[in-house]
Amino acid sequence: MDDFKDHLATYLNNSRQAMLWKAEGLGDKELTRPMVPTGTSILGLIQHLGFVEYGYFVQCLGFSIADEHYAALEADADDSADMWVSADVPCAEVLAFYRRAIEAANRNIAALSLDAPATVPWWPGERRHTTLGRLMLHMNVETARHAGHADILRELIDGSTGMRRDNDNMPPYDDIAWNELHEKILRASESR
């Protein structure tokens, strides 16, 4: 089981790093700009992930959360407070918040076995009684999903794509090849 736990942690950390990479080199306006009708922004996704990292890997494992940024989000009456960043909150604070959440999560993940009990108060019924292993699986999916969102948002902002700085996992196309591919796909779509 230790190997499986290591695999879960490795994949989770890869997605976490992808999220942080999506924020690199962007100014405050690019980080906080809502890019789709639901108001999703890169920094909003990062703040949300920090919030749920603390929730699942600290609170649900029976530990207390001593983080002012988390407490402010938890106390906010707005159901979507964790998904966007108000103008009075520095972007650097949200990035630091996410890093703190990851550190707290990693400490608890390292200290506990996959079958360590957890309780998720916001999950319905008997499902709320679970384990660290299930929380790790859940957060792998959650973080990878939002990393995909962030990838698309970043592409809309400045054209940057991919999961990692050192290997974006994209075909080595130049602008002409990307435009040709886009046009080919557009023609196929329009011919339906």
VOGURO-273196 format. One record per residue (C-alpha): residue in three letters; residue number from 0; x, y negated, z negated. Coordinates in steps of 0.25 Angstrom, whole numbers, always signed. Layout:
{rec "ALA", NUM, {X, Y, Z}}
...
END
This chain:
{rec "MET", 0, {+0, +0, +0}}
{rec "ASP", 1, {+12, -10, -2}}
{rec "ASP", 2, {+15, -9, +13}}
{rec "PHE", 3, {+0, -13, +16}}
{rec "LYS", 4, {+1, -24, +6}}
{rec "ASP", 5, {+14, -29, +12}}
{rec "HIS", 6, {+7, -28, +26}}
{rec "LEU", 7, {-5, -36, +21}}
{rec "ALA", 8, {+4, -47, +15}}
{rec "THR", 9, {+13, -48, +27}}
{rec "TYR", 10, {+1, -50, +36}}
{rec "LEU", 11, {-5, -60, +27}}
{rec "ASN", 12, {+8, -68, +26}}
{rec "ASN", 13, {+9, -68, +41}}
{rec "SER", 14, {-5, -74, +42}}
{rec "ARG", 15, {-2, -84, +31}}
{rec "GLN", 16, {+11, -88, +38}}
{rec "ALA", 17, {+3, -90, +51}}
{rec "MET", 18, {-7, -99, +44}}
{rec "LEU", 19, {+5, -108, +39}}
{rec "TRP", 20, {+12, -108, +52}}
{rec "LYS", 21, {-1, -113, +59}}
{rec "ALA", 22, {+0, -126, +50}}
{rec "GLU", 23, {+15, -128, +53}}
{rec "GLY", 24, {+18, -141, +60}}
{rec "LEU", 25, {+4, -147, +60}}
{rec "GLY", 26, {+1, -160, +54}}
{rec "ASP", 27, {-11, -162, +44}}
{rec "LYS", 28, {-21, -166, +54}}
{rec "GLU", 29, {-18, -153, +62}}
{rec "LEU", 30, {-18, -144, +50}}
{rec "THR", 31, {-32, -150, +45}}
{rec "ARG", 32, {-39, -153, +58}}
{rec "PRO", 33, {-51, -144, +60}}
{rec "MET", 34, {-49, -137, +73}}
{rec "VAL", 35, {-63, -130, +75}}
{rec "PRO", 36, {-77, -133, +71}}
{rec "THR", 37, {-76, -126, +58}}
{rec "GLY", 38, {-66, -136, +53}}
{rec "THR", 39, {-54, -125, +53}}
{rec "SER", 40, {-40, -131, +52}}
{rec "ILE", 41, {-27, -125, +50}}
{rec "LEU", 42, {-25, -131, +36}}
{rec "GLY", 43, {-39, -127, +32}}
{rec "LEU", 44, {-36, -113, +35}}
{rec "ILE", 45, {-23, -113, +27}}
{rec "GLN", 46, {-31, -119, +15}}
{rec "HIS", 47, {-42, -108, +16}}
{rec "LEU", 48, {-31, -97, +17}}
{rec "GLY", 49, {-24, -103, +4}}
{rec "PHE", 50, {-38, -103, -3}}
{rec "VAL", 51, {-41, -89, +1}}
{rec "GLU", 52, {-27, -84, -2}}
{rec "TYR", 53, {-29, -89, -16}}
{rec "GLY", 54, {-43, -84, -17}}
{rec "TYR", 55, {-40, -70, -13}}
{rec "PHE", 56, {-26, -67, -18}}
{rec "VAL", 57, {-27, -75, -31}}
{rec "GLN", 58, {-41, -77, -36}}
{rec "CYS", 59, {-47, -64, -31}}
{rec "LEU", 60, {-35, -56, -37}}
{rec "GLY", 61, {-38, -62, -51}}
{rec "PHE", 62, {-28, -73, -52}}
{rec "SER", 63, {-31, -88, -54}}
{rec "ILE", 64, {-27, -99, -43}}
{rec "ALA", 65, {-20, -111, -48}}
{rec "ASP", 66, {-19, -119, -36}}
{rec "GLU", 67, {-26, -133, -35}}
{rec "HIS", 68, {-28, -133, -20}}
{rec "TYR", 69, {-36, -119, -22}}
{rec "ALA", 70, {-44, -125, -34}}
{rec "ALA", 71, {-48, -137, -25}}
{rec "LEU", 72, {-53, -129, -14}}
{rec "GLU", 73, {-60, -119, -24}}
{rec "ALA", 74, {-67, -131, -30}}
{rec "ASP", 75, {-71, -137, -17}}
{rec "ALA", 76, {-86, -136, -15}}
{rec "ASP", 77, {-84, -136, +1}}
{rec "ASP", 78, {-85, -121, +5}}
{rec "SER", 79, {-74, -124, +16}}
{rec "ALA", 80, {-65, -132, +7}}
{rec "ASP", 81, {-53, -122, +9}}
{rec "MET", 82, {-55, -123, +24}}
{rec "TRP", 83, {-51, -137, +26}}
{rec "VAL", 84, {-42, -147, +20}}
{rec "SER", 85, {-46, -161, +16}}
{rec "ALA", 86, {-38, -173, +19}}
{rec "ASP", 87, {-33, -175, +5}}
{rec "VAL", 88, {-26, -162, +5}}
{rec "PRO", 89, {-12, -162, +11}}
{rec "CYS", 90, {-10, -151, +21}}
{rec "ALA", 91, {+3, -147, +14}}
{rec "GLU", 92, {-5, -144, +1}}
{rec "VAL", 93, {-14, -134, +9}}
{rec "LEU", 94, {-2, -127, +15}}
{rec "ALA", 95, {+5, -126, +1}}
{rec "PHE", 96, {-9, -121, -4}}
{rec "TYR", 97, {-9, -110, +6}}
{rec "ARG", 98, {+6, -106, +2}}
{rec "ARG", 99, {+2, -106, -12}}
{rec "ALA", 100, {-10, -97, -10}}
{rec "ILE", 101, {-1, -88, -2}}
{rec "GLU", 102, {+10, -87, -13}}
{rec "ALA", 103, {-1, -84, -24}}
{rec "ALA", 104, {-7, -74, -15}}
{rec "ASN", 105, {+6, -67, -12}}
{rec "ARG", 106, {+9, -66, -27}}
{rec "ASN", 107, {-3, -59, -30}}
{rec "ILE", 108, {-3, -50, -18}}
{rec "ALA", 109, {+12, -46, -22}}
{rec "ALA", 110, {+8, -43, -36}}
{rec "LEU", 111, {-5, -35, -33}}
{rec "SER", 112, {-8, -22, -26}}
{rec "LEU", 113, {-17, -21, -14}}
{rec "ASP", 114, {-27, -14, -23}}
{rec "ALA", 115, {-27, -25, -34}}
{rec "PRO", 116, {-41, -29, -36}}
{rec "ALA", 117, {-47, -42, -31}}
{rec "THR", 118, {-60, -49, -32}}
{rec "VAL", 119, {-65, -59, -22}}
{rec "PRO", 120, {-77, -66, -28}}
{rec "TRP", 121, {-82, -72, -14}}
{rec "TRP", 122, {-83, -58, -8}}
{rec "PRO", 123, {-97, -51, -9}}
{rec "GLY", 124, {-100, -40, -18}}
{rec "GLU", 125, {-91, -28, -21}}
{rec "ARG", 126, {-82, -33, -10}}
{rec "ARG", 127, {-77, -44, -19}}
{rec "HIS", 128, {-69, -33, -27}}
{rec "THR", 129, {-57, -30, -19}}
{rec "THR", 130, {-42, -29, -19}}
{rec "LEU", 131, {-29, -37, -15}}
{rec "GLY", 132, {-28, -28, -3}}
{rec "ARG", 133, {-41, -32, +3}}
{rec "LEU", 134, {-38, -47, +0}}
{rec "MET", 135, {-25, -46, +7}}
{rec "LEU", 136, {-32, -40, +19}}
{rec "HIS", 137, {-43, -50, +18}}
{rec "MET", 138, {-33, -62, +18}}
{rec "ASN", 139, {-25, -56, +29}}
{rec "VAL", 140, {-38, -57, +38}}
{rec "GLU", 141, {-41, -70, +33}}
{rec "THR", 142, {-27, -76, +35}}
{rec "ALA", 143, {-25, -70, +48}}
{rec "ARG", 144, {-39, -75, +53}}
{rec "HIS", 145, {-36, -89, +48}}
{rec "ALA", 146, {-22, -89, +55}}
{rec "GLY", 147, {-29, -86, +68}}
{rec "HIS", 148, {-38, -98, +66}}
{rec "ALA", 149, {-26, -106, +62}}
{rec "ASP", 150, {-19, -101, +75}}
{rec "ILE", 151, {-30, -106, +84}}
{rec "LEU", 152, {-31, -120, +76}}
{rec "ARG", 153, {-16, -122, +78}}
{rec "GLU", 154, {-17, -119, +93}}
{rec "LEU", 155, {-28, -129, +94}}
{rec "ILE", 156, {-19, -139, +87}}
{rec "ASP", 157, {-6, -138, +94}}
{rec "GLY", 158, {-5, -125, +102}}
{rec "SER", 159, {+3, -117, +92}}
{rec "THR", 160, {-2, -102, +91}}
{rec "GLY", 161, {+3, -89, +85}}
{rec "MET", 162, {+4, -82, +71}}
{rec "ARG", 163, {+19, -85, +68}}
{rec "ARG", 164, {+29, -96, +72}}
{rec "ASP", 165, {+40, -85, +76}}
{rec "ASN", 166, {+30, -77, +84}}
{rec "ASP", 167, {+17, -83, +88}}
{rec "ASN", 168, {+12, -70, +95}}
{rec "MET", 169, {+8, -78, +107}}
{rec "PRO", 170, {+12, -75, +122}}
{rec "PRO", 171, {+23, -84, +126}}
{rec "TYR", 172, {+15, -92, +136}}
{rec "ASP", 173, {+18, -106, +140}}
{rec "ASP", 174, {+7, -117, +141}}
{rec "ILE", 175, {+4, -113, +155}}
{rec "ALA", 176, {+2, -98, +152}}
{rec "TRP", 177, {-7, -102, +140}}
{rec "ASN", 178, {-15, -111, +149}}
{rec "GLU", 179, {-16, -100, +159}}
{rec "LEU", 180, {-21, -90, +149}}
{rec "HIS", 181, {-31, -100, +143}}
{rec "GLU", 182, {-36, -103, +157}}
{rec "LYS", 183, {-37, -88, +160}}
{rec "ILE", 184, {-45, -85, +147}}
{rec "LEU", 185, {-54, -97, +150}}
{rec "ARG", 186, {-57, -92, +164}}
{rec "ALA", 187, {-60, -79, +159}}
{rec "SER", 188, {-69, -84, +148}}
{rec "GLU", 189, {-77, -94, +157}}
{rec "SER", 190, {-79, -83, +167}}
{rec "ARG", 191, {-88, -75, +157}}
END
